Amino acid sequence: MTHDADDYASLTRLLNDRWSCRGFLPEQLPRDTIQRILALTQRTASWCNTQPWEVIVTAGAGTERFRQALFDHVMSRPQAHPDFPFPREYPGIYRERRRECGFQLYDSVGVQRGDREASARQGAENFRFFGAPHVAIITTPEALGVYGAVDCGAYVGNFMLAARSLGVATIAQAALAEYSGFIRGHFGIGQDRQVVCGISFGFADPGHPANGFRTSRAAVDDVVRWVEE
């Protein structure tokens, strides 16, 4: 078996360069750029090639209407009803990793630890899409259950890498799926589909402080167990 060292180097660079952008420029992406991202992401592998994802992409006034409507909805303090249960808890190392990410974000934007009001304001930026000019809403058929969602997760990962290859920044947002019923109503999505997450995307604002940190990754030996006999 042979491999192309250039392919490996390119994938390594894309994986290392990708980050969760939390500050975007308002500039719209060319439609051709978005089409290229979508066409490449469509090559995502899925169970029995079911390709369960359906994607709504906003632009221009469509993004602005969605941004304002969702933000107003969330600010009215409705009860969250995600289609997929959120984590029951973050035990042990998972809590530590989550806290590390949160502290890095809050430190970058000047939120003092323990300042719940300021941290809530930063959290609410999720529902402004961090200023992104575009949002992709990813849905899966209810009938396919968790494995449809797993396939959509692969789609989301590939979308972010495809975007990065074209100089486009992204952030995957499970937070949007907390209000799946509202999203279904806003876009006219049938009850037979479940909202997996959103992806906000566009050109990164290089001067935004929230874009100044990068999260760490566990060592391979921390997450892999070899069985050889």
C-alpha positions in Angstrom: 0.0 0.0 0.0 1.3 3.4 -0.9 0.4 6.9 0.2 1.0 10.4 -1.0 3.1 12.3 1.5 1.6 15.6 0.1 -1.9 14.4 0.9 -0.9 13.6 4.4 0.8 16.9 4.8 -2.2 18.8 3.5 -4.6 17.0 5.9 -2.2 17.5 8.8 -2.1 21.3 8.0 -5.9 21.5 7.7 -6.5 19.7 10.9 -4.0 21.8 12.8 -5.2 25.1 11.2 -8.9 24.6 11.9 -10.3 26.2 15.0 -13.7 27.2 16.3 -14.1 30.8 15.2 -16.0 33.1 17.6 -15.7 36.4 15.7 -16.5 36.8 12.0 -16.3 39.6 9.5 -19.7 40.6 8.0 -18.5 40.0 4.4 -20.6 37.5 2.5 -18.9 34.6 0.9 -19.1 34.1 -2.9 -21.9 31.6 -3.7 -19.3 29.6 -5.7 -17.2 29.2 -2.5 -20.1 27.8 -0.5 -21.0 25.5 -3.4 -17.5 24.1 -3.4 -17.6 23.5 0.3 -20.9 21.7 0.0 -19.8 19.6 -3.0 -16.7 18.4 -1.3 -18.5 17.7 2.0 -21.1 15.6 0.0 -18.3 13.0 -0.3 -18.7 12.2 3.4 -19.1 8.4 4.2 -22.3 7.2 5.8 -24.0 4.0 6.9 -25.0 2.1 3.8 -24.5 5.4 1.9 -27.7 6.7 3.3 -26.4 10.3 3.3 -29.0 11.3 5.9 -28.0 15.0 6.1 -30.1 17.7 4.7 -28.7 21.2 5.0 -30.2 24.7 5.1 -27.7 27.5 4.3 -28.5 31.1 5.0 -27.1 34.2 3.4 -27.8 37.9 3.3 -31.2 38.9 4.6 -32.0 35.2 5.3 -29.2 35.1 7.9 -30.2 38.4 9.5 -33.9 37.4 9.9 -32.8 34.1 11.4 -30.2 35.8 13.7 -32.7 38.3 15.1 -35.6 35.8 15.4 -33.5 33.2 17.2 -31.9 35.7 19.5 -35.2 37.2 20.4 -36.6 33.8 21.1 -33.7 32.7 23.3 -33.8 36.0 25.2 -37.5 35.3 26.1 -36.2 32.5 28.2 -38.1 29.5 26.7 -37.4 26.0 27.9 -34.8 24.3 25.7 -36.0 21.2 23.9 -33.2 19.6 21.8 -34.1 16.7 19.6 -31.1 14.8 21.0 -30.4 14.8 24.7 -27.6 16.9 25.8 -24.9 15.3 28.0 -26.2 14.3 31.4 -22.8 15.3 32.9 -19.1 15.7 32.1 -17.3 13.3 34.4 -13.6 13.4 35.1 -11.3 14.3 32.3 -14.2 15.4 30.1 -15.1 18.1 32.7 -11.5 19.2 32.8 -11.2 19.6 29.1 -14.5 21.5 28.9 -13.4 23.8 31.7 -10.0 24.4 30.0 -11.8 25.5 26.8 -14.2 27.7 28.7 -11.5 29.4 30.7 -9.5 30.1 27.6 -12.5 31.7 25.9 -13.4 33.8 28.9 -9.8 34.9 29.5 -9.5 35.9 25.8 -12.6 38.2 26.0 -11.9 39.6 29.5 -14.6 37.7 31.4 -13.5 37.2 35.0 -14.0 33.8 36.5 -17.2 33.7 38.5 -18.8 36.6 36.6 -21.9 34.8 35.6 -23.5 37.8 34.0 -20.6 38.4 31.7 -20.3 34.7 30.9 -24.0 34.6 30.0 -23.6 37.5 27.6 -20.7 35.7 25.9 -22.8 32.5 25.7 -25.6 34.5 24.1 -23.3 35.3 21.2 -23.9 31.7 20.1 -27.4 32.9 19.0 -26.0 35.9 17.1 -23.8 33.3 15.3 -20.7 35.3 16.5 -21.5 37.8 13.7 -21.1 35.2 10.9 -22.8 36.0 7.6 -23.8 32.4 7.0 -25.3 29.5 9.0 -25.8 25.9 7.9 -28.5 23.9 9.8 -27.9 20.2 9.7 -30.8 17.8 10.1 -31.2 14.0 10.0 -34.3 11.8 9.5 -35.9 10.9 12.8 -36.3 7.3 11.6 -32.5 6.8 11.4 -32.0 7.5 15.0 -28.6 8.0 16.6 -26.7 6.6 13.6 -28.1 9.2 11.3 -26.8 11.7 13.8 -23.4 10.0 13.8 -23.2 10.3 10.0 -24.2 13.9 10.3 -21.3 14.4 12.7 -18.9 13.1 10.1 -20.5 15.6 7.6 -20.0 18.5 10.0 -16.3 17.6 10.5 -15.8 17.4 6.8 -17.6 20.6 6.2 -15.3 22.4 8.5 -12.2 20.9 6.9 -13.5 21.7 3.4 -14.2 25.3 4.5 -10.7 25.6 6.0 -9.2 24.5 2.7 -10.7 27.6 1.1 -9.8 30.0 3.8 -13.2 30.0 5.4 -13.7 29.9 9.2 -16.3 27.8 11.0 -17.8 26.9 14.3 -20.1 23.9 14.9 -22.8 24.9 17.4 -24.8 22.4 19.3 -26.3 25.3 21.2 -28.6 26.1 18.3 -30.1 22.6 18.5 -31.4 23.5 22.0 -34.2 25.3 20.2 -34.9 22.7 17.5 -38.6 23.3 17.6 -38.1 27.0 16.9 -35.7 26.2 14.1 -38.1 23.8 12.5 -40.9 26.4 12.6 -38.6 29.2 11.2 -37.5 27.1 8.2 -40.5 24.9 7.7 -38.7 21.7 8.5 -41.0 18.7 8.9 -41.4 16.8 12.2 -39.8 13.8 10.5 -36.4 15.5 10.7 -34.3 16.2 13.8 -31.9 19.1 14.2 -28.4 18.0 14.9 -26.5 21.3 15.1 -25.7 24.5 13.2 -22.4 25.6 11.6 -21.8 29.4 11.5 -19.2 30.3 8.9 -17.6 33.1 7.0 -14.3 34.9 7.0 -12.7 35.2 10.4 -12.1 38.6 12.1 -8.4 38.4 12.8 -8.7 41.2 15.4 -11.4 39.6 17.5 -9.9 38.5 20.9 -11.9 35.3 21.0 -10.0 34.1 17.9 -6.7 34.4 19.7 -6.5 31.0 21.5 -6.4 27.4 20.4 -7.6 24.4 22.4 -5.3 21.5 23.2 -5.6 17.8 22.3 -5.0 14.7 24.4 -2.0 12.5 23.4 -2.8 9.5 21.3 -1.7 7.2 24.2 -4.3 8.8 26.4 -7.2 7.7 24.2 -6.0 4.6 22.5 -5.7 1.0 23.9 -3.8 -1.4 21.8 -4.8 -5.1 21.8 -2.2 -7.2 20.1 -2.5 -10.7 21.5 
